[in-house]
Amino acid sequence: MLLETISKLEENSQPLRFCEIRDPSPAQEEILIRVSACGVCHTELDEIEGRTTPHFPVVPGHQVVGTVTALGENAGRFKHGERVGVAWIFSACGTCKFCRSGNENLCPEFRATGRDVNGGYAELMTVHQDYAFPLPEMFTDAEAAPLLCAGAIGYRSLRLSGITDGQNLGLTGFGASAHLVLKMVRHKYPHVKVFVFARSEREREFAKELGAIWAGDTTNTSLQKLDAIIDTTPAWMPIVEALKNLEPGGRLVINAIRKEEVDKEILLGLSYPEHLWLEKEIKSVANVARIDVSGFLKLAADMHIKPEVEEYTLQEANRALVELKSAKIRGAKVLRM
C-alpha cells in the first residue's frame, strides 16, 4: 500500500494505492522480513494529512511483525525463520550524545519506519539487524503488532509521567496506546487510581471494563485532582482541559508526534492561573528509543498483556485508516498480510 502525496482523509478516502513494487534486498547487516501483520497507527494519519511529512513515495507502517527470510552480509543476529518486530525507530546515527546516552529517539539523524523509509504495509521489508526485536512466543502476530508502537510509546509516556504507586493518573484519549497504558498501570502500580477522559461513550465504557475508576468526556472535571495526565489525542483542546485537572506540581505528558491545526480560540482560552500556575509541567514524548521497545516487550510478556485488536486485510488499509480517524475503535487496528 503506497502513499504518494498528502491528502485530506475523509469518509471513502483512498490515500493509499495497492500496487506491486520491486522486492527489497538486504544490504550489509540488514535482514529481509516477510511481513505477516502490521498495526495501524494515528501517525499514519499524520503522514497522510501532512503533519509529519514522509519521503514520497513511501510504504507506511511501523508496527511490523514478520519472519526473517534472508540475511545481508555480516547479519548474524537473527536466523532464517525467526520471528521479529520492527518499530517506529528505523535507525539513528549511533554516535551523537543522544545515541550514546540511550536516547537515540532524539538523534538529529533519527529515521522513522514507514515515513523516512518503506515500512510494513507490504509483504516484504528490510531493516538493520540492530533495529529489529525478537518477539515473545506467547503473542500472536496480530497481538504483537500494536505492542511495537502503541505499547512502546505508552511505556515511555508512563515512565516520563513520573507516576508512583498510590497517586492519581489521568488518560485523555483512549485508543490503542492508552488502553495498554491502563493495563500496565494495573500491573505495575496497583494502587494508582486511573481517570479516563474520552469523547466516545464506547471508549469510556471500555476504560471502565479495564479498571478505570472514573471515565468522562474530554471536557469534564475529574472527581479528584490528578498527579499526572497522559494525552494521546491529535487535538489541542484536550491539553487545555487536562491542565485544569492537574494537581499543583502535576505533569501533563503529550504522547503525539504532531497536533492538528491550532484552534486559536482554544489557545486564547488558556489561563495562566487556572491552567499553568503552581508549577504544573508539560512534557512531550518524541519517538521511542530501542530501550522502550525491548523494555515494554519484556513487561508485556511478564504480565501476559493481551491487546484488543481488530483485524483487516492489507487491501483494507484505507478503510482501517478512515475508521481510525472517525474514532471507530476499540483497542488497536492491525493489517494481516
Legacy VTK file of the C-alpha trace (Angstrom):
# vtk DataFile Version 3.0
C-alpha trace
ASCII
DATASET POLYDATA
POINTS 337 float
0.000 0.000 0.000
1.811 3.082 -1.291
1.438 6.683 -0.081
2.360 9.147 -2.833
1.014 12.531 -1.766
-0.583 14.488 1.085
-4.379 14.424 1.159
-7.305 15.045 3.496
-8.558 11.778 4.954
-12.352 11.684 4.798
-15.073 9.060 4.504
-14.422 6.835 1.463
-10.912 8.297 1.019
-8.330 6.148 -0.735
-4.986 7.789 0.178
-3.013 4.565 -0.271
-2.640 2.768 -3.604
-2.481 -1.028 -3.759
0.331 -1.874 -6.169
3.373 -4.012 -6.933
6.851 -2.608 -6.212
10.313 -4.120 -6.544
11.196 -6.645 -3.821
13.781 -5.167 -1.422
17.150 -6.856 -0.870
19.021 -6.752 2.460
22.217 -4.676 2.487
25.138 -5.268 4.837
23.952 -6.162 8.367
20.322 -5.952 7.236
17.630 -8.615 7.313
14.764 -9.223 4.905
11.413 -9.719 6.636
8.311 -11.370 5.213
5.593 -9.340 6.910
2.674 -11.183 8.483
0.977 -8.306 10.358
1.298 -4.543 10.747
-0.501 -2.278 13.193
-2.404 0.808 12.045
-1.405 3.943 13.955
-2.612 7.541 14.254
0.829 8.566 12.996
-0.186 7.239 9.570
-2.992 9.806 9.652
-0.375 12.479 10.406
1.673 11.316 7.415
-1.296 11.241 5.040
-2.518 14.695 6.093
0.954 16.258 6.177
1.506 16.932 9.880
4.698 14.881 9.616
5.872 14.769 6.023
7.007 11.435 4.558
9.634 10.873 1.886
7.309 10.189 -1.064
6.542 7.666 -2.340
6.621 5.512 0.782
5.086 2.348 2.162
3.673 3.315 5.592
3.546 1.117 8.691
5.765 0.923 11.770
4.278 -1.841 13.916
5.688 -4.662 11.850
5.684 -8.394 12.634
7.181 -10.993 10.337
9.806 -13.699 9.821
13.401 -13.394 8.641
13.669 -14.729 5.083
17.144 -13.527 4.034
20.301 -12.153 5.642
22.594 -9.456 4.325
26.370 -9.702 4.622
27.512 -9.861 8.295
23.929 -10.077 9.540
24.216 -12.787 12.191
21.930 -11.618 14.979
18.863 -13.499 13.695
18.306 -16.800 11.908
16.163 -17.710 8.927
12.585 -18.231 10.032
12.951 -16.293 13.288
10.025 -14.014 14.126
10.917 -10.353 14.659
9.292 -6.964 15.044
10.148 -3.502 13.728
9.043 -0.316 15.493
8.921 3.416 14.667
12.684 3.735 15.203
14.267 2.519 11.968
17.768 3.906 12.566
19.850 6.615 14.245
23.448 7.795 13.847
24.782 5.840 16.834
27.472 8.394 17.708
25.797 11.618 18.899
25.305 12.452 22.586
21.699 11.255 22.466
22.597 7.884 20.944
25.436 7.400 23.411
23.062 8.009 26.328
20.378 5.596 25.090
18.118 8.401 23.866
18.507 7.791 20.138
14.883 8.861 19.794
16.266 12.438 19.998
19.062 11.853 17.449
19.106 14.534 14.704
19.544 11.701 12.164
16.619 9.659 13.525
14.772 7.864 10.727
11.232 6.577 11.148
9.892 3.326 9.720
7.130 3.949 7.203
7.841 7.689 6.968
11.504 8.120 6.019
11.870 4.575 4.618
9.443 1.889 3.482
7.563 0.190 6.286
5.206 -2.682 6.930
2.090 -2.097 4.798
3.642 -4.605 2.409
4.647 -8.240 2.072
8.400 -7.586 2.425
10.686 -5.038 4.085
14.327 -4.694 5.150
15.862 -3.258 8.319
19.264 -3.187 10.022
19.510 -6.151 12.388
20.154 -3.857 15.385
16.731 -2.242 14.932
14.728 -5.475 14.847
13.358 -7.057 18.004
12.769 -10.697 18.933
9.140 -11.223 19.947
7.808 -13.261 22.880
6.241 -16.501 21.647
3.095 -16.036 23.726
1.750 -13.343 21.382
0.095 -13.985 18.049
1.287 -11.858 15.155
-1.770 -9.599 15.425
-1.332 -9.208 19.185
2.388 -8.444 18.869
1.976 -5.673 16.276
0.454 -2.930 18.498
2.978 -3.698 21.233
5.700 -2.275 18.974
4.306 1.268 18.914
1.138 1.767 20.936
2.713 -0.279 23.718
6.261 1.063 23.453
5.237 4.733 23.249
2.778 4.169 26.070
5.595 2.620 28.116
7.800 5.669 27.505
4.927 8.037 28.303
4.263 6.261 31.584
7.951 6.476 32.505
8.035 10.190 31.679
4.898 10.853 33.726
6.836 10.120 36.923
3.755 8.478 38.451
4.244 6.484 41.664
2.005 3.936 43.317
-0.900 5.472 45.198
-1.130 8.606 43.042
-3.870 9.626 40.587
-3.266 9.266 36.844
-5.385 10.686 34.025
-5.562 9.385 30.468
-7.089 11.705 27.884
-7.975 9.813 24.735
-8.481 6.056 24.972
-7.319 4.222 21.884
-4.549 1.754 21.082
-1.853 3.282 23.317
-3.944 4.417 26.286
-5.670 1.066 26.752
-2.250 -0.599 27.027
-1.072 2.105 29.465
-4.051 1.313 31.683
-3.153 -2.375 31.641
0.465 -1.512 32.533
-0.639 0.698 35.401
-2.860 -2.016 36.848
0.137 -4.365 36.859
2.964 -2.033 37.941
1.078 0.357 40.228
-1.948 -1.454 41.698
-2.835 1.465 43.990
-2.860 4.144 41.281
-6.356 5.441 40.532
-6.903 5.934 36.801
-9.287 8.578 35.434
-10.094 8.497 31.708
-11.293 11.354 29.501
-12.711 10.296 26.116
-15.196 11.750 23.655
-16.729 8.350 22.846
-19.114 6.546 25.202
-17.760 3.281 23.806
-14.219 4.259 24.811
-15.382 5.327 28.272
-17.137 2.011 28.882
-14.070 0.131 27.606
-11.869 2.070 30.045
-14.083 1.119 32.972
-14.030 -2.528 31.866
-10.218 -2.389 32.088
-10.181 -0.877 35.577
-10.547 2.915 35.331
-12.350 4.159 38.452
-13.949 7.020 36.502
-14.479 7.904 32.850
-15.953 11.117 31.498
-15.981 13.385 28.484
-12.819 15.236 27.472
-14.251 18.473 28.856
-15.410 17.047 32.199
-13.776 17.835 35.538
-12.351 14.753 37.250
-13.602 13.749 40.691
-10.110 14.326 42.113
-7.073 16.355 41.044
-4.509 14.287 39.164
-0.766 13.935 39.743
-0.102 13.220 36.056
-2.081 13.038 32.837
-1.058 11.340 29.579
-2.616 12.821 26.427
-2.870 10.555 23.363
-5.147 12.733 21.232
-4.406 14.602 17.975
-6.153 17.805 19.111
-5.299 20.875 21.221
-8.472 21.118 23.272
-7.720 18.063 25.471
-4.423 19.686 26.546
-6.155 22.804 27.836
-8.853 20.735 29.535
-6.303 18.363 31.084
-4.282 21.185 32.638
-7.326 22.218 34.674
-7.393 18.770 36.299
-3.736 18.648 37.394
-2.579 18.871 40.982
-0.031 21.609 41.819
3.293 20.306 40.549
1.487 17.840 38.279
2.782 16.825 34.850
0.987 16.574 31.519
2.718 14.199 29.085
1.754 14.676 25.427
2.047 11.416 23.505
1.585 12.681 19.929
4.042 13.213 17.105
2.064 16.234 15.889
-1.108 18.083 16.835
-3.758 19.072 14.328
-4.233 22.693 13.239
-4.129 25.136 16.148
-7.568 26.314 17.229
-6.733 29.869 18.252
-9.929 30.249 20.254
-8.953 27.264 22.382
-5.418 28.527 22.973
-6.624 32.036 23.711
-8.689 30.438 26.458
-5.501 29.220 28.149
-5.385 30.904 31.541
-2.105 31.080 33.418
-3.744 30.982 36.903
-6.141 28.168 36.003
-4.005 26.023 33.733
-0.298 26.584 34.488
0.099 28.210 37.895
1.620 26.231 40.817
4.464 24.608 38.886
2.447 22.446 36.522
4.562 20.875 33.770
4.042 19.961 30.131
6.356 17.356 28.582
6.247 15.958 25.060
7.158 12.427 24.039
9.403 12.250 20.973
9.510 8.921 19.136
10.786 5.858 21.012
14.244 4.550 21.847
15.129 0.882 21.482
15.148 0.545 25.260
11.441 1.434 25.273
10.568 -1.255 22.743
12.625 -4.009 24.364
11.557 -2.937 27.865
7.897 -2.989 27.015
8.081 -6.333 25.203
9.585 -7.875 28.334
6.961 -6.262 30.562
4.157 -7.359 28.227
5.358 -10.955 28.393
5.760 -10.838 32.185
2.229 -9.551 32.705
0.679 -11.611 29.883
-0.779 -8.459 28.388
-3.207 -9.088 25.544
-4.040 -6.054 23.424
-7.530 -5.818 21.986
-7.247 -5.909 18.185
-9.445 -5.536 15.131
-8.029 -7.203 12.007
-8.162 -6.064 8.362
-6.603 -7.360 5.166
-3.772 -5.365 3.584
-6.143 -4.199 0.832
-8.475 -2.812 3.546
-5.823 -0.413 4.876
-7.682 2.672 3.636
-10.865 1.597 5.420
-8.941 0.934 8.627
-7.409 4.419 8.487
-10.757 6.143 7.881
-12.320 4.238 10.784
-9.366 5.145 12.999
-9.824 8.834 12.234
-13.566 8.676 12.866
-12.930 7.045 16.280
-14.490 3.715 15.274
-12.013 1.978 17.510
-11.757 -0.484 20.345
-8.140 -1.247 21.155
-5.822 -1.435 18.137
-6.263 -1.992 14.397
-3.998 -4.496 12.612
-3.479 -5.404 8.954
-2.933 -9.095 8.171
-0.946 -9.966 5.049
LINES 1 338
337 0 1 2 3 4 5 6 7 8 9 10 11 12 13 14 15 16 17 18 19 20 21 22 23 24 25 26 27 28 29 30 31 32 33 34 35 36 37 38 39 40 41 42 43 44 45 46 47 48 49 50 51 52 53 54 55 56 57 58 59 60 61 62 63 64 65 66 67 68 69 70 71 72 73 74 75 76 77 78 79 80 81 82 83 84 85 86 87 88 89 90 91 92 93 94 95 96 97 98 99 100 101 102 103 104 105 106 107 108 109 110 111 112 113 114 115 116 117 118 119 120 121 122 123 124 125 126 127 128 129 130 131 132 133 134 135 136 137 138 139 140 141 142 143 144 145 146 147 148 149 150 151 152 153 154 155 156 157 158 159 160 161 162 163 164 165 166 167 168 169 170 171 172 173 174 175 176 177 178 179 180 181 182 183 184 185 186 187 188 189 190 191 192 193 194 195 196 197 198 199 200 201 202 203 204 205 206 207 208 209 210 211 212 213 214 215 216 217 218 219 220 221 222 223 224 225 226 227 228 229 230 231 232 233 234 235 236 237 238 239 240 241 242 243 244 245 246 247 248 249 250 251 252 253 254 255 256 257 258 259 260 261 262 263 264 265 266 267 268 269 270 271 272 273 274 275 276 277 278 279 280 281 282 283 284 285 286 287 288 289 290 291 292 293 294 295 296 297 298 299 300 301 302 303 304 305 306 307 308 309 310 311 312 313 314 315 316 317 318 319 320 321 322 323 324 325 326 327 328 329 330 331 332 333 334 335 336
